[in-house]
Structures are given as structure tokens and as C-alpha cells.
Amino acid sequence: MGKRIISLSVDKKVYEKYKEICDKNGWILSKQVENFMVKEINNHKSSSKREEG
């Protein structure tokens, strides 16, 4: 599976606070964003199935 570099624009204070949490917990910021995206994709799939049924 390949990787893609993306550019995001977020509020500076939000970014700095979240990055601090990631640093304290040894999390990789980009992996957190990727996990969020996967969760949203799965939520979308689940809600689409409910709408069809």
C-alpha cells in the first residue's frame, strides 16, 4: 500500500495542543489522522448499509 503526502490547514492552537498530546503519548500525528479517516470511512459504510436496508 502506497503513501500519499497531504497538506492540511488547521487552527494553530488546536494543532499545537494536539501535537503536544501526541508527543506525550508517543503517537505519530499522521497516524492519528489516518486512523480518524479509517474510522469515518467505516462509519460511512455502516450508515450507508442502514439506509439501504
N, C-alpha and C positions, 0 to 999 in steps of 0.2 A: 504494500500500500504506500503510495507516494505522499509527500507532504506538500502543503501549499503555504506560502508566506502571505499573510494578510495584514492590512493596516486598519487599525481601529481608532476611533476618536471617542474618548470618554472624558468625563469630568476629572480634572487633575486631582482634586481632593479625594474623590472616590477611588481613583487608580492608586494613589499613594497609600491610602488606608488598606485597601485590599492587598496590595503588594506586600505591605508590612505583615499582614496575616499570613500570606503565602511564605514569606521568608521565615517567620517564626515557626511555622509548621513543616518546613522543608518541602512545600508544594511548588510545582512548576506552574507559573501563571498561565502559560499557553495550554497546558494540560487541563487546567481548571476550565478554561473557555471551551476546549474541545469536549470535555465531559458534559458541560452545560448544553452544548449543541446536540450531543447524542441523546441526552435526556429529553430535550424538546422534540427531536425527531420521533422518538418513541412515544411521547405524549400525543403527538400529532397523528401517528399511525393508530393509536388506541382510540382517539376521538373520531377518526375517520371511519373506523370499523363500526363504532356505535351508531354513527349517523346513517351508515348503510343498512344496518340491521334493524 
